[in-house]
Amino acid sequence: MKSDSLFYTLFRHLPEILFTLVGKNVSEPHQYTFHSVEVKALSFRLDGILALPNFREEFFFVEVQYRKDTDFYARLFAEIMLFLRQYKPEGDWQAVVIFAKRSSDPHIPKHYREFADSGRVRIIYLDELPSEILRNYPMNILHLIELPADMPTLVRASKNVIQTIKQALPPSETQEAIIDLVISVFSAKFPTLTLQEIDTMLREPLWSDFQKSRVYQDILAEGREQGLQQGLQQGLQQGLQDNIQKIRQEKESIARKLLAFGLSIEQIAEATGLTAAEIQRLQKNKRSKKPPTQPS
């Protein structure tokens, strides 16, 4: 998934991130929807517009730019003017342009300076955002996209972000969609790992957590006799033990891949949750399975 697609997915689920970036306090950000709109005259497409229904009140054109393009502003303003002519929105507009860094910005040409002077265009450089803004949910997801592809750092940061998502949102499709986005960010940085392997690393189910869940408690409540409850408990425990064994096998598979990447035992232990001794055993087994060299 490209970086701009990650941002647009993020704004679709969490529009409050965009309002934080532009310094606007909106009481009900989830009334806004984020979508792309085609401008038909020259087959222009505006990648993202965050707006209330019927474009009432203020709405926002959003563009994420990771490479320098000298024609960027000319194209952006042409698309906006054509959109205003075709759709005739009720509300006022602002353009929010997000660059990975300042050097990617070709700067607004002087014949478009009125847009900059009027305050209609807000330019944001991700690498210059204050660190305190990026610490807490939901802005910490934005920080995750910008982290370098360092396995231990990204695993630790991703787990922390997923934990804050679970604390901030009740179990729902929205929560799952945002956690899936975190996993997609990780996958984009480490494309040789499968989504299942990444999912195992980042959100391993635990027996203690499952016992606290509503599902587990409801199942136990259905048992009318003590023997039935015991049988249910044993069955659930056996099923989870089988699941734990499967997770361990997946972790060992991940550890073997990370050994091939050249990561240290300490880094692999942090990424997978395996002990140093378990990783050393995998490393030893890998060496012992090397085919013998053929005599010349």
C-alpha positions in Angstrom: 0.0 0.0 0.0 1.4 3.4 -1.0 2.0 6.0 1.7 -0.7 8.4 0.3 -3.2 5.6 0.3 -2.4 4.9 4.0 -3.1 8.5 4.8 -6.4 8.6 3.0 -7.5 5.4 4.7 -6.5 7.0 8.0 -8.4 10.2 7.3 -11.5 8.2 6.3 -11.7 6.4 9.6 -10.2 9.1 11.9 -11.0 12.6 10.4 -10.0 14.2 13.7 -6.3 13.6 12.7 -6.7 16.1 9.9 -8.4 18.6 12.1 -5.5 18.3 14.6 -3.0 18.9 11.8 -4.7 22.1 10.7 -5.4 23.3 14.3 -9.2 23.2 14.1 -11.4 22.2 17.0 -14.4 20.3 15.6 -17.0 19.0 18.1 -18.2 16.1 16.0 -15.5 15.2 13.4 -17.2 11.8 12.6 -20.0 13.7 10.9 -17.5 14.4 8.1 -16.9 11.9 5.3 -13.7 11.5 3.3 -14.0 10.6 -0.4 -12.4 11.1 -3.8 -14.3 13.2 -6.4 -13.8 13.2 -10.2 -13.7 16.5 -12.0 -15.0 15.6 -15.5 -13.7 18.3 -17.8 -10.1 17.0 -18.0 -10.6 13.7 -16.1 -9.0 15.3 -13.0 -9.5 13.4 -9.7 -9.2 15.0 -6.3 -7.8 12.3 -4.1 -9.5 13.4 -0.9 -12.2 15.8 0.3 -13.3 15.8 3.9 -16.8 17.3 4.1 -20.1 17.3 5.7 -23.1 16.2 3.6 -23.8 18.5 0.7 -20.5 20.3 1.4 -22.2 22.6 3.9 -20.0 24.7 6.2 -16.2 24.4 5.7 -14.7 21.5 3.8 -11.2 20.4 3.0 -9.3 19.3 -0.1 -6.5 17.0 1.1 -3.4 16.1 -0.9 -0.5 13.9 0.3 2.7 14.4 -1.6 5.9 12.3 -1.1 7.9 13.3 -4.2 8.7 16.7 -5.6 6.5 17.7 -8.6 7.0 21.1 -10.1 3.5 21.0 -11.6 1.8 20.0 -8.3 0.3 23.4 -7.3 -0.9 24.3 -10.8 -2.7 20.9 -11.1 -4.2 21.2 -7.6 -5.6 24.7 -8.1 -7.0 23.8 -11.5 -8.7 20.7 -10.0 -10.2 22.9 -7.2 -11.5 25.6 -9.5 -13.1 23.0 -11.8 -14.7 21.3 -8.8 -16.1 24.5 -7.5 -17.6 25.3 -10.9 -19.2 21.9 -11.4 -20.4 21.1 -7.9 -21.2 24.6 -6.6 -20.8 23.6 -2.9 -22.6 25.6 -0.2 -19.6 25.9 2.2 -16.2 27.5 2.2 -13.1 25.5 1.4 -9.5 25.0 2.5 -6.7 23.0 0.9 -4.5 20.9 3.2 -1.2 19.8 1.6 0.9 17.2 3.4 4.5 16.7 2.4 6.8 14.1 3.9 9.5 16.8 4.2 10.1 20.4 3.2 12.4 19.5 0.4 9.5 17.7 -1.4 7.6 21.1 -1.6 8.1 22.8 -5.0 6.6 26.0 -3.3 3.6 27.9 -4.5 4.3 29.8 -7.7 3.9 33.6 -7.3 1.0 33.8 -9.8 -1.0 31.6 -7.2 0.2 33.6 -4.2 -3.3 34.9 -3.5 -4.3 31.4 -2.3 -1.4 31.3 0.1 -2.0 34.9 1.3 -5.7 34.2 2.0 -4.9 31.3 4.3 -6.9 28.9 2.1 -3.8 26.6 1.7 -2.3 24.9 4.8 1.0 23.2 4.2 2.3 20.5 6.7 5.7 18.9 6.8 5.4 15.6 8.6 9.1 15.5 9.7 8.7 18.9 11.4 5.6 18.1 13.5 6.3 18.5 17.2 7.0 15.2 19.0 4.4 15.9 21.7 1.6 16.0 19.0 2.5 12.5 17.8 2.6 10.8 21.2 -1.0 10.1 21.9 -3.9 8.4 20.0 -4.9 9.0 17.2 -1.8 11.0 16.1 0.5 8.2 17.1 -0.8 6.3 14.1 0.6 9.1 11.9 3.9 8.8 13.6 4.0 5.0 12.9 3.8 5.7 9.1 6.9 7.9 9.3 9.0 5.5 11.4 12.0 3.9 9.6 11.9 0.2 8.8 13.7 -0.9 11.9 12.1 -4.2 13.1 12.4 -3.9 16.9 11.4 -0.2 16.9 8.4 -0.8 14.7 7.2 -3.8 16.5 7.3 -2.0 19.8 5.7 1.1 18.4 3.0 -0.9 16.6 2.1 -2.8 19.7 1.8 0.4 21.7 -0.4 1.9 19.0 -2.7 -1.1 18.9 -3.0 -1.0 22.7 -4.0 2.7 22.5 -6.6 1.9 19.8 -8.2 -0.8 22.0 -8.3 1.6 24.9 -9.8 4.5 22.9 -12.3 2.5 20.8 -14.8 -0.2 21.8 -14.7 -3.5 19.9 -16.2 -2.6 16.5 -15.6 -2.6 12.8 -13.9 0.7 13.1 -11.5 -0.6 15.7 -10.7 -3.6 13.5 -10.3 -1.4 10.4 -7.7 0.9 12.2 -5.8 -2.1 13.6 -5.7 -3.5 10.1 -4.3 -0.2 8.9 -1.5 -0.5 11.5 -0.8 -4.0 10.2 -0.8 -2.6 6.6 1.8 0.0 7.6 4.0 -2.7 9.1 3.5 -4.9 6.0 4.5 -2.0 3.7 7.8 -1.7 5.5 8.5 -5.5 5.6 6.9 -6.9 2.5 8.6 -10.3 2.9 6.6 -11.1 6.0 3.0 -12.4 5.5 0.1 -10.6 7.0 -0.6 -13.6 9.2 3.0 -13.5 10.6 2.7 -9.8 11.3 -0.7 -10.3 12.9 0.9 -12.9 15.2 3.7 -10.6 16.2 1.5 -7.6 16.9 -1.7 -9.0 18.6 -1.2 -12.4 20.2 -4.3 -13.7 22.0 -3.7 -14.6 25.7 -5.6 -17.1 27.8 -5.9 -14.6 30.7 -7.5 -12.0 28.4 -9.8 -14.6 26.9 -11.0 -15.6 30.4 -12.0 -12.0 31.1 -14.0 -11.7 27.8 -17.8 -11.5 27.6 -17.8 -14.5 25.2 -16.1 -16.8 27.7 -18.3 -15.6 30.6 -21.5 -16.1 28.5 -20.5 -19.7 27.6 -19.9 -20.5 31.3 -23.2 -18.9 32.3 -25.0 -21.3 29.9 -23.9 -24.4 31.9 -26.7 -25.5 34.2 -24.6 -28.1 36.1 -21.1 -28.0 37.5 -20.0 -30.9 35.4 -21.1 -29.1 32.2 -19.2 -26.0 33.2 -16.1 -28.0 33.9 -16.4 -29.7 30.5 -16.8 -26.4 28.8 -13.7 -25.0 30.6 -11.7 -28.1 29.6 -12.8 -27.8 26.0 -12.0 -24.1 25.9 -8.6 -24.6 27.5 -7.8 -27.4 25.0 -8.8 -25.3 22.1 -6.7 -22.4 23.3 -3.8 -24.6 24.0 -4.0 -25.8 20.4 -4.1 -22.2 19.3 -1.1 -21.3 21.4 0.8 -24.1 19.9 -0.1 -22.8 16.4 1.0 -19.3 17.5 4.3 -20.7 18.8 5.0 -22.4 15.5 4.2 -19.1 13.6 6.6 -17.2 15.9 9.3 -19.7 15.3 8.8 -19.3 11.5 9.1 -15.5 11.9 12.2 -15.9 14.1 13.9 -18.0 11.3 13.1 -15.3 8.8 14.5 -12.6 11.1 17.7 -14.7 11.6 18.1 -14.7 7.8 17.7 -10.9 7.8 20.7 -10.8 10.2 18.9 -9.4 13.3 20.4 -10.0 16.7 19.0 -12.5 19.1 17.9 -9.6 21.4 16.1 -7.9 18.6 14.3 -11.1 17.5 13.3 -11.8 21.1 11.7 -8.3 21.3 9.9 -8.7 18.0 8.5 -12.2 18.6 8.3 -12.7 22.4 10.4 -15.8 22.2 13.2 -16.2 24.7 16.9 -15.9 23.8 17.4 -19.6 24.5 14.5 -20.6 22.1 16.0 -18.4 19.4 19.5 -19.9 19.9 18.0 -23.3 19.6 16.4 -22.4 16.3 19.7 -20.9 15.1 21.6 -24.1 16.1 19.0 -26.3 14.4 19.3 -24.2 11.2 23.0 -24.7 11.1 22.8 -28.4 11.8 20.4 -28.8 8.8 22.9 -27.3 6.3 23.6 -29.8 3.5 27.2 -31.2 3.5 29.5 -29.7 1.0 30.1 -31.8 -2.1 33.6 -33.0 -2.7 35.2 -31.4 -5.7 
